[in-house]
Structure formats: structure tokens, C-alpha cells
Amino acid sequence: MKPTTAISRRLLIYLGITLPVLWIVTAFISAAAVMHEINEASDTQMSQLAQRLMHTPINLNSNYNPTLPPIPKSQRGLIDSKESGYAIWYKGQLINADQTGQTIAYKSNYQGFVNQGYWWQSHAWRIFYLHDPQLQLQVAVSFSMHERLQTVLRAVWAQLGVSILALPLLLWLIAWGVRRGTKPFQHLAQTLYQRDPHSVSPISGTVPTEIQPIITALNDLFQRIEQTRTRELRFTADAAHELRSPLAALKVQTEVLALTNLDDTQQQRVRNIEHSINRTTHLVDQLLTLSRLDPLTAPPYTATVNWTDITS
């Protein structure tokens, strides 16, 4: 059977695949959460601004379109007047609006939020209308939906950027953790490699929980092998002892038969029987010798056998 992929390599592959997927899923979840919070904060600010505009004294007889006063570039900060706007109507006539608010469509007696366009479009707007029937005023505040999306994307990209910069360190920590986590397997493999092939003693159980079933199975296998070997030796010794007595009796009877008056043919047959009994007795003696030897232990005296001299 061919060896499969190493556990450490499998773990590295699995982690290498799951981490990017986890990052992407986390990024989508974070983006959805951030978008929800931005929408909630922006909608609240739009509502508050519309209420303030509704209660701000306004010259109803003038058509005043204010613009942002000139501010030095070093003091402008990050002002972008094109991302939001407002408009005020009196009796359906626009009386006050900034440059962006002049493009807001008038909706008679409408209150609440409305979206113009889709959030991925650069010209998409979210507009909040507020109507006062007593004052006959209609106020609208708009904010760019695309700007909200850009804010979310910048936040997500900032998070992913930090993760990408930390990726080499994370991969090193994963590799170090995998090597350290699989070290008990390497120690077990080294212990089994250095173990005496003839030994059936149990393996030490001081191993991690994941390896404990393997150690338990091996120790159980060694125990069964020892029990089987013991039963085989006992059977061999018992069988040899049980065979010696009838063989000895047969040999005595054969010798007695050989002393009687027999013709040449009968004497030859008796000698053949005696020869067979001697061979069987020799085989039984070998079985007894084999039962006394430990088959897992090498003979104490060994020498090289020259089979050419023996067979010549």
C-alpha cells in the first residue's frame, strides 16, 4: 500500500484553503455590519438635519441658494460638498437649496426615506423628506449612497490589508504549530523503529489522546501474539510428550517381535517398522527441543554453513 500524504502537509493544505475562505466570509460579514451601522448613523443625522432645517427661520420671499464660503485648502480638511445636499420648498416652490440640493426632486406631502438609483452607482442618492402641512414647508436632505459604499469598502480593505501584511507571520505560526502538534507522532514512529523486532512488551501509554487508540490497539495485538505463541509452545510440548510413550511401547514390541522365529521377508518388514519408529521418535525429540526454544530469540551459537561442502 502506498503511503498517503503526511498529516502535517494535510493540515497545512487545509488551513491554507480555509483561512482565505474564512477571511472572505469575515470580510462580507464585517462589510454588512459596517454598512448597517453607517446607514443607521447617516439616516439619523439626515433626520436631525431635516428637523433643524424645518425649524430654522427662513426668508420665504427670497430665493436663496447658499454656497460654501471660500476656505483655505490647508483648513478645508476632508469637506466634500458634493456628497450631501438639502432643499426647502414653500408651497411647492424651491426657496432654499445648496448646489447639490437643487437636483433633488420635489415630492408633495411625502415624508420618509427614498432611494434614487442603486447603491453601486456613483449617482445613487438616499433622500429624506420632511413635510409640515401647517407651515406648508417641505424639506429634503440627500446623501450619496455611493459614498457610504466607499466608506465600507475602505474599512474592509483596511482590515484585509492588515491581514495580508500579517499573512507571512501567520503562515510561520501555523507551520510551527503543525510541526509541534505532530511531534508525538514522530516520537512514536522513532520509538517503533528502534524497538526490538522480537519484543512484545507493551508500548508506553504516555501519548496524546489522539494517539491513545493506536497505542491501545498495538498493545492488545502484542498481548494476543504472546498468548498465541504460548499456546503453540504448550501444544507442541504436550503433543511431543504424548507421542513419546506410545512410540516407546511400539519400539519395545518391535524389538520383541524381531527376536521371534520369522522368515527373511517378515524380518525385513519388522526392520522397516523399527526404522519408521526411530524416525518418528527423532521427530518427536525435535519437537520437544523446539518447544524449549524461544522462537523470538536467536540461537546462542551460530556459524556460517557451507552448503556446497555439505551437498557435494
Buried (B, 14 or more C-beta within 10 A) or exposed (E): EEEEEEEBEEBBEEBEEEBEEEBEEBBEEBBEEBBEEBBEEBBEBBBEBBBEBBEEEBEBEEEEBEEEEEEEEEEEEEEEEEBBBBBBBBEEEBBBBBEBBEEBEEBEEBEEEBEBBEBEEEEBBBBBBBBEEEEEBBBBBBBBBBBBBEBBEEBBEEBBEEBEEEEEEBBEEBBEEBEEBBEBBEEBEEEEEEEEEEEBEEBEEEBEEEBEEEBBEBBEEBEEEEEEBEEEBEEBBEBBEEBBEEBEEBBEEBEEBBEEEEEEEEBEEBEEBBEEBEEBBEEBEEBBEEBEEEEEEEEEEEEEEEEEEEEE
